[in-house]
Amino acid sequence: MSTTLYRYLLYAGMAIILGAVVTYLASATGLTGPMLVLGLLLLALGMKGFEHLKGFAYTTVIFAAVSAAMFYPQYFTTVGDYKLTKLITPLLQVIMFGMGTTMTFDDFVGIIKTPKAVIIGVFCQFLIMPTLGFMIASLFNFPPEIAAGVILIGSSPSGLASNVMALIAKANVALSITITTCATLLAPIMTPILMKYLAGQFIEINFLKMVWDITQIIIIPLAIGFIINQFFKKFAGWLKDYLPLISMAGIAFILLIIIAAGQQSLLNVGGLLIVAVLIHNIGGFILGYSAAKLFRMPEQDCRTVAIEVGLQNGGLASGLANEMGKIATVGLAPALFGPIMNITGSVLASWWGRSSDPKSDSNEV
């Protein structure tokens, strides 16, 4: 499509979203939902035509999905007698399998090459975000299950988004991948421990069940994907052409299900929870960067640690909330964290990407 058409799509999307706001203020709420969803989808299409906006297109689609779930939750909870929440774990397993097909032995070699940087990154990952999540949950005085969800997203490892953001930010991509891999492999132990001692003050946590849940959601699919990538490279290459699209669609669908299931809880604490999640996310960036600076890491690695700490695996947290049978409450903070971190992460990574070359920094690890 031509640039002119993309520009018209942007204008049309913004006009329709403005119309949705007007209908809401005029109490014509029957039109608000369809207009908002349509406007966001047109906006996402228009963004694809501009280099500086295309990175926000997928996040805008996510907001369209969230809007649809908030206005029409009845369509995303059940199909007949089948509860759609049952699809969350299989979808996450497919996503983690896709991550496994991208993993190589080089990801583990990075641990040997830069052990100090990896240890600092993983240490910050499992110290800063869980502690910050506990403080925020306590300060905002959320209902127990909502509070546990804030701690859960903080106790999760970093996700694939961090590797993409590291590339945009001119950070250390190899270190980012290695930290993500290590944090993910440590999650079956670290996440249940953190949840037991932090979230256990709000709700009951079954430690052994959570260990198994994380193992079946992450470790087993990752291992299968990794093996296929090592021994069936041709098949893995074919999978890599399709799995990213399947993963993006899967994440969007999971969000639809979670928001629809938790619509009522979100209406009760939505505004406050969004503020809490935003503080949690931005706080992770700031504290992660500051901690790396404290350890006198190079600028490029400081950016990497900040991104790894600030961007969490919301999919895993959502899956665990679902396995706990509390997707409509514990699952809300993880569901909100995903779209918010994509926006803040993209802005931060783009800003860093336009700044001076971080490799010019002379500090040593």
N, C-alpha and C positions, 0 to 999 in steps of 0.2 A: 504494500500500500504506500501511497505517496505521503510525504510529510504533511501536506495540507489536510489529507483525510484524517491522519492521526490527531492533528490540531483540532479539527472539527469534533472528533470523538471526545477529546479533552473538554472542550467548551460545552458540548452536549451533556457530558457527565456532570460537570460542575453546575450547570443550569438545573438539571433534574434533582441533584442533591439539595440545591437551594430551594427548589420547589417542595421537596420532602420536608424541609425545615418549616416552610410556610404552612403546609397542610397540618403539621403537628401543632404549630402555634394556634392555628385556626380550629383546632379540635377535629379536623377531618382525618382522623387517624387511619381510616380505612384505606387511604391512598398513600400514607406515609411509608409503610413497609415496602410495597412494590416499587415505589419511586426511588427509595433509598438503595435498594438492592440493584435496580437497573442502573442508577446513576454511578454507583461504585464499579460495576462491571464495565460500563462504558469508559469510565476514568482509567481503569486498569488497561483496557485495550489502547487507549490513547497514549498512555505512558510508554508502551512498548516501542513507540516510534521515536523516542528521544533518549539519547545515551545517558543523560544525567537523571532521567526519571525511571528508566526501565527496571532498575533494581528495586523499585517500590511497587511494581505491578503485581507481583504475587501476594505481597502483604495486603494490598488493596482488595484483591480477590478474597483473601481470608476475612477481611472486614465485611465484605458482601455476604460471605457464608455465615458469619456471626450475626449479622443483621437479620438474615433469613431465619436463623434459629430462634432469635429473640422474638420476632413477630409471629412466627408460625411453628412453635415447638412441636405441635401435634404431628407434624409430618416427618419429624426426625427422631422420634422416640421408639416407635414400633412399626412393623409392617405385618399386619394381621396380628397373630399372637407372638411374633418373633421380636424380641427386644434387640434393638440395634446396638446396644452397649456390648453385646456378645461379639461384635465385629472388631472391637478396639484392639484386643490382644493379638488376633491374627494379622491385622493390618500393621501393627507395630513390629511383629516378627518379620513381615515382608520388608519393611523399611530397614530393620537392622540387618537382615540378610543382604540387602542391597549395599549397606555400608561395608559388610564383610567382603563383598566381591571387589571392593576398591583397596582393601588392605594388602600389604606386601610385607616381606621380611624387613624391608628398609625402614618401615615404621618402628620396628623394635630396635634396629641398629641405632636409631636416633637416641635411644636411652643410653647407650654406651658412649656415643660421641659427645653428648652434652648432659651428663648425669645431674650436675648441679642445677642447671636450668629446668630440667624436667621435674626434679624433686621439689624445687621452689614452686613451680607452676601447679603441680598436683597438691602440694601442701596448702597453697593459697585457695585452690578450688574447694577443698573439703574443710577449710577453716572459716574463710570469710563469709561465704554465702549461707551456710547453715546457721552460723552465729548471728548474722545480720537478719536472717529470716525469723529466728527466734525472738530477737529484740523487737522487730516490727510487729510480729504477731501479738506479742505481749503489750506493746505500746498502744496499738489500735484497739485492743480489747475485743477482737473478733469472737464470734461463737466458736466453741472448741474445734469443730471439724473444719471450719474455714481457716482457723489459725494453723491447724495441722497441715493444711494444703500449702500455706505460705512456707512453712518449714520444709515440706516435701520437695518443692521446686528448688529450694536452696540446697538441699541435701543430695540432689541429683548431679550426675557428671555433666560436663559440657557436651554440646551436640555438634552435628556436622556443620551447622551454620557458622560456627566459630572459625572453621578452616577457610570458608569462603570470605568471611569478613577480614581474616588475617591477610589474605591475598590483596584485597582492595586497599587495606590500610598500610601496605608496604611493610607488614610485620614479618616475623620469621615463620613462614608457612610450614616448614619441616618440623619446627618445634611445636607449632600449633597442633599438627596431626599427631605427633608423639604424645603430647599432653592429653589430647582427647582420647587416644587409644588407651593410655595408662589409666586415666580416670574412669573410662568405661569398664575396663577389666577389673578395677578395684570396687566398682559400684555394688556388686553383690554382697560385699562385706561392709563397706563404708556407709552406704545409704541406710541399711537396716540399723547399724549401730547409732548413727546420728538421729534417726527417727525414734529409736527406742529411748534415748536419753534426752532428746529435746522435745519432740512431738508427743512422747509418752506422758508428758505432763498435761496434755489436752485430751488425748484419746488413747484407747488401748492399742498397742502395737504388737503384732505377732511376729517376733524376730525371725524365726525359722521359715515361716511361710513367705515373708518378704524376701528372704535370701533365695528361695526357690522361684518365686515370681520373677525376680530380676534375672535369674539364671535362664529361665525359659523364654523371657522376653528379649534378652540381650545376648547372653553368652552363647547359647546353642545356635541361634540363627547366624550370629557373627562367625562362629567356628565353621559352620557349613559353607557360608559365603567365602570365607578365607580359603578353605580347602578347594573349593571349586575354582577360585582364582589362581591357585597354585598348580593344580593338576589338570584342569580343563579350561585352558586359557581361551580357546576359540569360543566355547559356550559362554564363558564369563564376559568376553568381549561383546557378544550378542546381547547378553543381559544388560550390560551397562548402557546400551542405547535406549532401553525402555524403563529400567528401574527408577531413574531420577524422576520421570514424569509420574510413574505409579506412586512413588514416595510422596511427591507434592500433592497429588490428588488424595492420597491416603491421609495425610496430615490435615488437609482441609475438611475431609469427611469426618475425621475423629473430632475436630473442633465443633462441627455441626452437632454431632451427637452429644458432646459434653455440655455445650451451651444450652441446647434444647432440654436436656435432662435437668440442668441446674437453673433454668430460667427464673423460677420464683426466688431462689436464694440470691441470685444475681441482682434481681430487682430490689431486694432488701439491703444488700451491702455493696452493690455494684460500684458506685462512685468512690466510696472509701477504699474498696479493694483495688481499684485501678490506681489510685494514688499510692497505696502501699506497694503494689507490684512495681510501679515506676520508680519509687525510692529504692526498692530492693535491687532492681536492674542497674540503675545509674550508680548506686552505691557500690555495686560489684565492680563496675568499670573503674571508679575512682580509687577504691581501696586496693584493687588488684594492681593497678598501675603504681600506686604509692608503695605497696609492699615490694614490688619488683625494684623500684628505685632505691628502697631502703637496703636491698641486697646488692646494690650497685651493678645491676644488670644493664647491658647496652640498651639504648633507646628502642631498637627493633624488638628486642625480647620483652621489654616493658610493655610495649603495645600488645604483644602476643599474650602475655599473662593477663592483662586487663580484659582482653576480648574473651579469653578462656574462662575467666572468673565471671564475667558479666552475662555470658550467653549460656543458658542451661538446656538440658535435654527435656523439654516440656512433654514430649511424647512419652518418654519412660515414666515421668511423674504421673501423667494422665493414666497410663496403663496400670500403675500400681494403685492409684486411687480407685480404678475400676475393679481390680482384683480384691480390694478391701470392701467392695460393695458400697462405696461412698463417692461415686463419680459426680453426683449432683452437688456435693459440698466440698470435700477434700480436692476434687478435681478442678474446681473453679480457678484457683490461683495459677496452676500450671497452664490452663487453657488461655488465660489472659496474658500470661508471661510471654508466650510464643509470639503473638502479633506485636506486642509492645517492644520486645527485645529486637525484633527484626527492623523496626523503625529506628530505634535509638542506635542500634548497632550499625545500621547502614549509614546514618548521619555521621557517627563517630568515625567509621572506617573511611568514608568519603573525605572527611575533613583531614584526617591523617594522610590519606593518599595524595592530597593536593599540597601537603606541607613539604618541608625540606626532606631530603633523603636521610632516613634514620641510620643508614650504614655509616654516615659520617661521624656518628657518635663514637668517642674513643674509649668509653668505659669497657672494662672486661668483666666476664662472668666469674 
